[in-house]
Amino acid sequence: MMDQSQPASDGERFIWRPSPDAPLPTLDSERLFASDSADTADIRLTIAIPTYRRPELMAETVASILAQTDLDGVELLIVDDDPATNGEAALLAAFPRLRDIPFRYYRNTVNAGLFGNWNRTLALARGSWFTLINDDDLLAPGFVAAIRHAQAAEPSADAIACSLRFLDQRDGSGDTSAPLPASERVRNIFRFGLSSRRQLKPKQMFFGSIVGSGLGLVVRTEVIRALGGYRAADYPSADYFFMTRLARFHRFIQLRDALAISRVADNVSNRPETQLGFLKRQARLQEALLDSGVAPRWWRRLRPVSLGIALRHTNNYWHQQFAPEDVAREIAAPISMRHLRPVRWYRLAIGAV
């Protein structure tokens, strides 16, 4: 075990109840298009797409939204973070049906950055519930209908997330219709038992972002705003941090069905600095969970091994070649590559996967 633990600086610490990021003083969003029903319809759910220079992929995302079996009371909101583009015309030409649903398309006057644009979509949302989908991800046709069924079954829930499947296109086109891998079906037995849903506990986040990236997450709009939205200081794990806050302070339900598709491609997530950032943020969150008593005190002994498991996943799945001692020094946290299997089984047994 390499113990290079150092106190986290104030800028790196996990904050349970942060203040929202202040918007850029020069940021404004120009409305380039609004359908006839955009300002008059009774909106229960905002599906927001923050986008930046990926029109072809975003077209696939929009197509998956228009394919929903239930769009009653749903608005589609797109906020383009490229001040130099005019993407709404091509989108309307490709999807004339956008004129028939509540749909708004905005363009930021200055680049707000990744989480700045996420928060911009949140500020512009009209729905009482809010979900954000990246401009390269997809929703299964029954996503909205399943969320509404869960809302009726769990009226006290403030957040509902479906499970995910992954479309890995790093070595080919991938297949959205491929069956769920056997390993994922086994994990679901430990996650859900025989149930179709479960309530998430904040301590489970100790072992990683068990809900994924936030894709397929639907939250009461007032709740996500009250929790501060997404903080740029939490990059690259602002979604992971937000969902941990959500699990601690609100009733957060996860559905067994995989109704959202996360695209895996060669992009910023592949960069070594981004992957190191994920590991560092997990280490900081673990500190907060332990210090606050949310996670059992004795889990501190599991921490080096849990980070070793995360490191091995990073090296294998993201094709990195990080040495444990280098990562321990970089993230200022102890890492052990010993006894991974018992901790993996324990994590599985408590559904923290």
C-alpha positions as a printed Julia matrix, in Angstrom:
353×3 Matrix{Float64}:
   0.0     0.0     0.0
   1.29    3.42   -0.93
   0.15    6.0     1.64
   0.78    9.47    0.3
  -2.23   10.99    2.06
  -2.22   14.76    2.44
  -4.96   17.11    3.69
  -7.15   18.32    0.84
  -7.05   22.02    0.1
 -10.26   24.02    0.62
 -10.8    24.22   -3.14
 -10.72   20.42   -3.38
 -12.93   19.54   -0.42
 -16.37   18.08   -0.93
 -19.07   20.49    0.26
 -22.4    19.04    1.33
 -24.49   22.16    0.77
 -22.65   24.43   -1.65
 -23.81   27.77   -2.92
 -24.68   27.73   -6.63
 -21.97   28.85   -9.0
 -22.41   32.48   -9.99
 -23.08   32.75  -13.74
 -20.57   34.54  -15.9
 -21.36   38.25  -15.69
 -21.4    38.51  -19.49
 -23.46   35.35  -20.05
 -26.77   35.68  -21.81
 -28.68   33.19  -23.96
 -30.29   34.24  -27.2
 -33.48   32.39  -28.06
 -33.14   31.27  -31.66
 -36.35   29.28  -31.87
 -39.47   28.56  -29.85
 -42.37   26.44  -30.99
 -45.91   27.75  -30.72
 -46.54   25.78  -27.52
 -43.16   26.5   -25.91
 -44.4    29.26  -23.61
 -48.01   28.19  -23.08
 -48.0    24.44  -22.46
 -48.24   23.01  -18.94
 -44.73   21.55  -18.59
 -44.17   18.73  -16.12
 -40.76   17.58  -17.4
 -37.93   19.47  -19.06
 -35.53   17.35  -21.11
 -32.47   19.55  -21.53
 -29.6    19.07  -23.97
 -26.52   21.23  -23.38
 -24.56   21.04  -26.62
 -21.25   22.12  -28.09
 -20.19   21.41  -31.67
 -21.64   17.91  -32.06
 -24.62   18.42  -34.42
 -24.56   14.92  -35.94
 -24.55   13.17  -32.58
 -27.1    15.59  -31.16
 -29.45   14.7   -34.0
 -29.4    11.1   -32.76
 -30.13   12.33  -29.24
 -33.09   14.4   -30.44
 -34.41   11.46  -32.46
 -34.42    9.3   -29.33
 -36.41   11.95  -27.48
 -38.98   12.31  -30.25
 -39.35    8.5   -30.22
 -40.69    8.54  -26.64
 -44.01    6.79  -26.19
 -45.21    9.58  -23.86
 -44.33   13.22  -24.52
 -47.39   14.78  -22.91
 -46.29   17.74  -20.79
 -42.65   17.37  -21.87
 -40.55   20.21  -23.22
 -37.28   19.86  -25.09
 -34.74   22.55  -24.28
 -31.44   22.88  -26.14
 -28.74   25.34  -25.09
 -25.85   25.69  -27.52
 -22.6    26.79  -25.89
 -20.96   27.83  -29.16
 -21.66   31.55  -29.75
 -20.68   31.18  -33.42
 -23.19   28.53  -34.52
 -26.75   28.52  -35.81
 -27.75   24.91  -35.34
 -31.49   25.31  -34.98
 -32.27   25.58  -38.71
 -30.66   22.25  -39.64
 -32.31   20.58  -36.66
 -35.76   21.85  -37.6
 -35.23   20.76  -41.19
 -34.27   17.26  -40.05
 -37.05   17.02  -37.44
 -40.14   19.03  -38.47
 -42.02   17.48  -35.54
 -40.07   19.74  -33.2
 -42.5    22.49  -34.21
 -45.37   20.45  -32.78
 -44.0    19.96  -29.26
 -42.87   22.47  -26.63
 -39.35   23.16  -27.91
 -36.88   25.99  -27.33
 -33.39   26.45  -28.76
 -30.97   28.91  -27.17
 -27.43   29.97  -27.99
 -25.13   31.36  -25.32
 -23.54   34.71  -26.13
 -20.3    33.55  -24.5
 -18.95   30.08  -23.82
 -20.15   29.05  -20.37
 -18.06   25.87  -20.09
 -19.31   22.35  -19.43
 -21.01   22.72  -16.05
 -21.8    26.37  -16.66
 -23.92   25.3   -19.61
 -25.52   22.51  -17.6
 -26.58   25.11  -15.05
 -27.76   27.4   -17.83
 -30.2    24.74  -19.03
 -31.39   24.38  -15.44
 -31.99   28.13  -15.16
 -34.04   28.15  -18.37
 -36.11   25.04  -17.59
 -39.89   25.43  -17.24
 -40.76   21.93  -16.05
 -41.44   20.95  -12.44
 -39.08   18.0   -13.08
 -35.76   18.2   -14.89
 -33.48   15.78  -16.69
 -30.28   16.49  -18.56
 -28.95   14.43  -21.44
 -25.59   15.01  -23.09
 -25.58   15.69  -26.81
 -24.21   12.23  -27.66
 -26.38   10.03  -25.41
 -29.71    8.34  -26.07
 -32.99    7.5   -24.33
 -34.92    4.28  -24.84
 -38.49    4.88  -26.15
 -40.08    3.98  -22.83
 -37.93    6.25  -20.65
 -40.49    8.99  -19.91
 -43.33    6.49  -19.43
 -41.25    4.44  -16.96
 -40.27    7.53  -14.97
 -43.92    8.56  -14.72
 -44.92    5.11  -13.56
 -42.24    5.31  -10.85
 -43.37    8.8    -9.83
 -46.88    7.46   -9.3
 -45.57    4.5    -7.29
 -43.12    6.66   -5.27
 -44.91    9.99   -4.73
 -42.45   11.07   -2.01
 -39.42   10.63   -4.27
 -37.51   13.76   -5.24
 -35.32   12.0    -7.79
 -35.64    8.92   -9.97
 -32.9     7.46  -12.14
 -33.05    4.56  -14.54
 -30.17    2.14  -14.95
 -27.81    2.58  -17.9
 -26.44    0.57  -20.75
 -23.29    1.58  -22.61
 -22.63    2.02  -26.31
 -18.87    1.61  -26.66
 -17.83    3.06  -30.02
 -14.12    3.34  -29.42
 -13.44    0.27  -31.59
 -16.53    0.24  -33.81
 -20.11    1.31  -34.17
 -21.49   -0.57  -31.15
 -24.98   -2.06  -30.89
 -27.78   -0.4   -28.93
 -29.91   -3.54  -29.22
 -27.32   -5.89  -27.7
 -28.62   -7.75  -24.62
 -27.5    -6.63  -21.19
 -24.17   -8.35  -20.37
 -24.38  -11.33  -18.04
 -22.16   -9.55  -15.5
 -24.63   -6.68  -15.35
 -27.56   -9.04  -14.85
 -25.72  -10.59  -11.9
 -25.04   -7.17  -10.41
 -28.73   -6.36  -10.71
 -29.56   -9.29   -8.45
 -27.44   -7.7    -5.71
 -28.71   -4.22   -6.49
 -32.43   -4.91   -6.68
 -33.1    -8.49   -5.63
 -36.5    -9.28   -7.15
 -37.66   -5.65   -7.07
 -37.95   -3.24   -9.99
 -36.44   -0.36   -8.02
 -34.44    0.57   -4.91
 -33.71    3.59   -2.76
 -30.13    4.76   -3.01
 -28.11    5.43    0.13
 -25.36    8.05    0.23
 -22.83    5.69    1.83
 -23.0     3.48   -1.27
 -21.36    6.32   -3.21
 -18.18    5.63   -1.23
 -17.31    2.96   -3.77
 -17.96    5.1    -6.84
 -20.74    6.73   -8.79
 -23.07    3.75   -8.74
 -25.74    5.63  -10.71
 -23.35    6.49  -13.53
 -22.99    9.93  -15.06
 -26.39   11.41  -14.24
 -27.84   10.33  -17.58
 -31.38    9.08  -17.0
 -31.7    11.05  -13.74
 -34.97   12.99  -13.29
 -35.1    15.42  -10.36
 -37.63   17.88   -9.02
 -36.43   21.18  -10.46
 -36.73   22.99   -7.13
 -34.57   20.32   -5.5
 -31.71   20.45   -7.98
 -31.69   24.25   -7.75
 -31.72   24.15   -3.94
 -28.74   21.76   -3.95
 -26.69   24.22   -5.98
 -26.84   22.5    -9.36
 -23.47   21.48  -10.78
 -20.26   23.12   -9.47
 -17.35   23.85  -11.78
 -15.03   23.34   -8.78
 -16.15   19.7    -8.67
 -14.91   18.97  -12.2
 -14.8    16.32  -13.58
 -17.16   14.72  -11.04
 -19.83   17.37  -10.51
 -22.58   14.89  -11.43
 -21.2    12.25   -9.01
 -20.98   14.82   -6.22
 -24.47   16.16   -6.93
 -26.03   12.68   -6.82
 -24.33   11.98   -3.48
 -25.89   15.12   -2.02
 -29.19   14.05   -3.52
 -28.98   10.6    -1.91
 -28.21   12.1     1.51
 -30.85   14.8     1.68
 -33.67   13.47   -0.5
 -35.49   10.28   -1.44
 -33.61    9.0    -4.48
 -34.94    5.98   -6.37
 -33.11    3.92   -8.99
 -34.98    1.75  -11.49
 -33.79   -1.67  -12.53
 -34.59   -1.15  -16.22
 -31.77    0.25  -18.36
 -33.6     2.98  -20.27
 -30.75    5.34  -21.14
 -27.73    4.7   -23.34
 -24.41    6.32  -22.56
 -22.09    6.6   -25.53
 -18.42    5.79  -24.89
 -16.08    7.33  -27.45
 -12.65    8.89  -27.73
 -13.17   12.27  -26.09
 -12.1    14.31  -23.1
 -13.02   11.48  -20.71
 -10.16    9.4   -22.14
  -7.5    11.91  -21.23
  -5.15   10.9   -18.4
  -5.73   14.17  -16.56
  -9.49   13.61  -16.63
  -9.17   10.06  -15.31
  -6.85   11.23  -12.54
  -9.43   13.89  -11.74
 -12.12   11.23  -11.29
  -9.88    9.3    -8.88
  -9.0    12.42   -6.92
 -12.64   13.42   -6.59
 -13.61    9.95   -5.37
 -10.9    10.21   -2.71
 -12.2    13.6    -1.6
 -15.77   12.32   -1.43
 -14.67    9.34    0.63
 -13.1    11.72    3.14
 -16.36   13.64    3.42
 -18.47   10.5     3.82
 -16.19    9.22    6.57
 -15.77   12.55    8.37
 -19.53   13.21    8.38
 -20.39    9.74    9.68
 -22.43    8.9     6.59
 -20.08    6.0     5.85
 -19.16    3.59    8.68
 -15.96    4.57   10.43
 -14.38    1.18    9.82
 -14.65    1.71    6.06
 -11.55    3.88    6.39
  -9.64    0.57    6.34
 -11.32   -0.29    3.03
 -10.48    3.02    1.44
  -7.03    2.14    0.01
  -8.39   -1.05   -1.55
 -11.52    0.67   -2.89
  -9.29    3.19   -4.65
  -7.18    0.31   -5.92
 -10.32   -1.21   -7.46
 -11.15    2.14   -9.07
  -7.59    2.43  -10.4
  -7.67   -1.04  -11.9
 -10.96   -0.21  -13.64
  -9.43    3.02  -14.94
  -6.44    1.2   -16.39
  -8.48   -1.63  -17.9
 -11.58    0.13  -19.19
 -10.05    3.47  -20.14
  -6.76    1.97  -21.39
  -4.57    3.93  -19.01
  -1.22    2.8   -17.59
  -1.16    4.46  -14.2
   1.19    3.11  -11.54
  -0.39    2.94   -8.05
   2.42    4.88   -6.39
   2.15    7.71   -8.93
  -1.62    7.95   -8.55
  -1.42    7.84   -4.74
   0.96   10.79   -4.85
  -1.16   12.67   -7.39
  -4.51   12.24   -5.6
  -3.01   12.51   -2.09
  -4.69    9.33   -0.88
  -3.52    5.8    -0.02
  -3.94    3.08   -2.64
  -3.6    -0.68   -2.21
  -3.73   -3.27   -4.97
  -3.93   -6.14   -2.46
  -7.1    -7.95   -1.34
  -9.17   -6.47   -4.17
 -11.42   -9.51   -4.51
 -12.83   -9.57   -0.92
 -13.65   -5.86   -1.07
 -15.24   -6.27   -4.5
 -17.46   -9.02   -3.1
 -18.34   -6.93   -0.05
 -19.21   -3.99   -2.29
 -21.41   -6.3    -4.36
 -23.11   -7.73   -1.28
 -24.23   -4.3    -0.09
 -25.38   -3.26   -3.57
 -22.71   -0.56   -3.93
 -22.21   -1.27   -7.64
